């Protein structure tokens, strides 16, 4: 067993190191895009335009009501077909194909953006109304007050929660194997099917995810403690 494990580690290890690069890239890009989407949705839901608020509310329920894996499949397979069909009706011939990694980033941006938008919206609502009144009293406009006095502390208060979402996002990158992204799980499945070292391969995979996730979890706790000390 030990010999087989070392054999799997020596063979699969370097391949997983290359997969880590893809995981880190998709995780960071997806998280940054999700944060931007979350901020836009949160601001839209707090606007005084009831129609916009309801449309965004329905959109969030649609996203949260469907599995992330299904959303990946929809973006990867269905969206290009829809776009090609629409352009065909308009008299243009297109053959749009999205790269699997791009679909993963888009999927994470939309899915996690919807969940994180509720965090940001709650954090904005929790800000002392006196800050808004003080900003207006100093002559700032509503938008200036929002972006200078409300959103910065709201985002700062949400950092611990964002850390948890970042760890979850890293683990959810394993779903991208279903749309052929060469991340950790797909590389491990390929190796296991070729060598039949199934136990060893998936044990190494689990250890790799732990090595990535545990430091991030600890970092999130450290940041949370520091923020409490600042307050």
C-alpha positions as CSV (number, residue, x, y, z in Angstrom):
1,X,0.0,0.0,0.0
2,X,2.8,2.4,0.9
3,X,4.7,1.6,-2.3
4,X,1.6,2.2,-4.3
5,X,0.9,5.5,-2.5
6,X,4.5,6.8,-3.2
7,X,4.2,5.7,-6.8
8,X,0.9,7.6,-7.2
9,X,2.4,10.7,-5.4
10,X,5.5,10.8,-7.6
11,X,3.4,10.4,-10.8
12,X,0.3,12.3,-10.0
13,X,1.9,15.0,-7.8
14,X,3.5,17.1,-10.6
15,X,0.3,16.9,-12.6
16,X,-1.7,18.2,-9.7
17,X,0.7,21.0,-9.2
18,X,-0.2,22.2,-12.7
19,X,-3.9,21.7,-11.9
20,X,-3.5,23.9,-8.8
21,X,-2.5,26.8,-11.1
22,X,-5.7,26.5,-13.0
23,X,-7.7,26.2,-9.8
24,X,-6.1,29.3,-8.3
25,X,-6.7,31.3,-11.5
26,X,-10.4,30.3,-11.8
27,X,-10.9,30.9,-8.1
28,X,-9.4,34.4,-8.0
29,X,-11.0,35.5,-11.3
30,X,-14.4,34.0,-10.3
31,X,-14.3,35.5,-6.8
32,X,-13.3,39.0,-8.0
33,X,-16.1,38.9,-10.6
34,X,-18.5,37.6,-8.0
35,X,-17.7,40.4,-5.7
36,X,-18.4,43.0,-8.5
37,X,-21.7,41.2,-9.4
38,X,-22.6,41.1,-5.7
39,X,-22.0,44.8,-5.2
40,X,-24.0,45.8,-8.3
41,X,-26.9,43.5,-7.3
42,X,-26.9,44.8,-3.7
43,X,-26.9,48.5,-4.8
44,X,-29.7,47.7,-7.3
45,X,-31.8,46.0,-4.7
46,X,-31.4,49.0,-2.3
47,X,-32.4,51.5,-5.0
48,X,-35.7,53.2,-4.9
49,X,-36.8,51.7,-8.3
50,X,-39.2,49.0,-7.3
51,X,-39.1,47.4,-10.8
52,X,-35.4,46.9,-10.7
53,X,-35.5,45.6,-7.1
54,X,-38.1,43.0,-8.1
55,X,-36.3,41.9,-11.2
56,X,-33.1,41.4,-9.3
57,X,-35.0,39.6,-6.5
58,X,-36.4,37.2,-9.1
59,X,-33.0,36.7,-10.7
60,X,-31.5,35.8,-7.3
61,X,-34.2,33.3,-6.6
62,X,-33.6,31.6,-10.0
63,X,-29.9,31.3,-9.4
64,X,-30.2,30.1,-5.8
65,X,-33.0,27.7,-6.8
66,X,-30.8,25.8,-9.3
67,X,-27.6,23.8,-8.6
68,X,-24.3,25.3,-9.5
69,X,-23.4,22.3,-11.7
70,X,-26.6,22.8,-13.8
71,X,-25.6,26.4,-14.2
72,X,-22.2,25.4,-15.5
73,X,-23.8,23.1,-18.0
74,X,-26.3,25.8,-19.1
75,X,-23.5,28.4,-19.6
76,X,-21.2,25.9,-21.4
77,X,-23.8,24.2,-23.7
78,X,-27.0,26.2,-23.9
79,X,-25.8,29.9,-23.9
80,X,-23.7,29.5,-27.1
81,X,-26.5,27.7,-28.8
82,X,-29.0,30.5,-27.9
83,X,-26.6,33.2,-29.0
84,X,-25.9,31.5,-32.3
85,X,-29.6,30.9,-32.9
86,X,-30.5,34.6,-32.2
87,X,-27.8,35.9,-34.5
88,X,-28.9,33.4,-37.1
89,X,-32.5,34.8,-37.0
90,X,-30.9,38.3,-37.5
91,X,-29.2,37.1,-40.6
92,X,-25.7,36.6,-39.1
93,X,-23.8,33.3,-39.0
94,X,-21.9,32.8,-35.8
95,X,-20.2,29.8,-34.3
96,X,-19.7,31.0,-30.7
97,X,-18.0,28.5,-28.4
98,X,-17.0,29.4,-24.8
99,X,-13.9,28.0,-23.2
100,X,-14.7,25.7,-20.3
101,X,-12.6,27.8,-17.9
102,X,-14.4,31.0,-19.0
103,X,-17.7,29.3,-18.3
104,X,-16.5,28.4,-14.9
105,X,-15.6,32.0,-14.1
106,X,-18.9,33.2,-15.4
107,X,-20.8,30.6,-13.4
108,X,-19.0,31.4,-10.2
109,X,-19.5,35.1,-10.8
110,X,-23.2,34.7,-11.1
111,X,-23.8,32.1,-8.5
112,X,-21.6,33.4,-5.7
113,X,-22.4,37.0,-6.7
114,X,-26.1,36.3,-5.9
115,X,-25.3,34.8,-2.5
116,X,-22.7,37.5,-1.6
117,X,-25.0,40.3,-2.7
118,X,-27.3,39.4,0.3
119,X,-24.3,39.7,2.6
120,X,-23.4,43.1,1.2
121,X,-27.0,44.3,1.3
122,X,-27.3,43.3,4.9
123,X,-24.0,45.0,5.8
124,X,-25.1,48.2,4.1
125,X,-28.4,48.2,6.0
126,X,-26.5,47.6,9.2
127,X,-24.5,50.8,8.8
128,X,-25.5,53.6,11.2
129,X,-27.9,56.0,9.4
130,X,-26.0,58.8,11.0
131,X,-23.1,58.3,8.6
132,X,-25.4,58.9,5.6
133,X,-26.9,62.0,7.3
134,X,-23.4,63.3,8.2
135,X,-22.3,62.9,4.6
136,X,-25.3,64.7,3.2
137,X,-24.8,67.5,5.8
138,X,-21.2,67.9,4.4
139,X,-22.6,68.5,1.0
140,X,-22.0,65.2,-0.6
141,X,-24.5,63.7,-3.1
142,X,-26.4,60.5,-2.4
143,X,-24.0,58.5,-4.7
144,X,-21.0,60.0,-3.1
145,X,-22.2,59.2,0.4
146,X,-23.0,55.6,-0.8
147,X,-19.5,55.0,-2.3
148,X,-17.5,57.0,0.3
149,X,-19.3,56.5,3.6
150,X,-21.5,53.4,3.3
151,X,-20.0,50.8,1.0
152,X,-16.4,50.8,2.4
153,X,-17.3,50.0,6.0
154,X,-20.0,47.5,4.8
155,X,-17.4,45.6,2.7
156,X,-14.9,45.7,5.6
157,X,-17.5,44.2,7.9
158,X,-18.2,41.5,5.4
159,X,-14.6,40.3,5.0
160,X,-14.9,37.3,7.3
161,X,-17.9,36.0,5.4
162,X,-16.2,36.6,2.1
163,X,-13.3,34.4,3.4
164,X,-15.7,31.5,4.0
165,X,-17.1,32.0,0.5
166,X,-13.6,31.9,-1.0
167,X,-12.8,28.6,0.7
168,X,-16.2,27.2,-0.6
169,X,-15.4,28.4,-4.1
170,X,-12.1,26.6,-4.2
171,X,-13.8,23.4,-3.3
172,X,-16.5,23.9,-5.8
173,X,-13.9,24.1,-8.6
174,X,-14.1,20.3,-8.6
175,X,-17.4,20.7,-10.3
176,X,-15.6,22.1,-13.4
177,X,-14.4,18.6,-14.2
178,X,-17.9,17.9,-15.5
179,X,-17.3,20.5,-18.3
180,X,-13.8,19.2,-19.1
181,X,-11.7,21.9,-17.2
182,X,-8.3,20.3,-16.5
183,X,-8.5,21.0,-12.7
184,X,-7.6,18.7,-9.9
185,X,-10.5,16.3,-10.0
186,X,-10.4,15.6,-13.7
187,X,-6.6,15.0,-13.6
188,X,-7.1,12.6,-10.7
189,X,-9.9,10.7,-12.4
190,X,-7.7,10.4,-15.5
191,X,-4.8,9.1,-13.5
192,X,-6.9,6.6,-11.5
193,X,-8.6,5.2,-14.6
194,X,-5.2,4.6,-16.3
195,X,-3.3,3.2,-13.3
196,X,-6.2,1.7,-11.1
197,X,-4.6,3.3,-8.1
198,X,-8.0,4.7,-7.1
199,X,-7.6,4.8,-3.3
200,X,-4.1,6.4,-3.5
201,X,-5.1,8.9,-6.2
202,X,-8.2,10.3,-4.4
203,X,-6.4,10.3,-1.1
204,X,-3.8,12.5,-2.6
205,X,-6.5,14.7,-4.1
206,X,-8.2,15.1,-0.7
207,X,-4.9,16.1,0.9
208,X,-4.2,18.7,-1.8
209,X,-7.6,20.3,-1.2
210,X,-6.9,20.3,2.6
211,X,-3.5,21.9,2.0
212,X,-5.2,24.7,0.0
213,X,-8.3,25.2,2.1
214,X,-7.0,25.0,5.7
215,X,-4.6,27.9,5.4
216,X,-7.3,30.0,3.8
217,X,-9.7,29.2,6.7
218,X,-7.0,30.1,9.2
219,X,-6.3,33.3,7.4
220,X,-10.0,34.2,7.4
221,X,-10.1,33.7,11.2
222,X,-7.0,35.8,11.7
223,X,-8.5,38.7,9.6
224,X,-11.8,38.4,11.6
225,X,-10.0,38.7,14.9
226,X,-8.0,41.7,13.7
227,X,-11.1,43.4,12.5
228,X,-12.7,42.9,15.9
229,X,-9.7,44.4,17.6
230,X,-9.9,47.5,15.3
231,X,-13.5,48.0,16.1
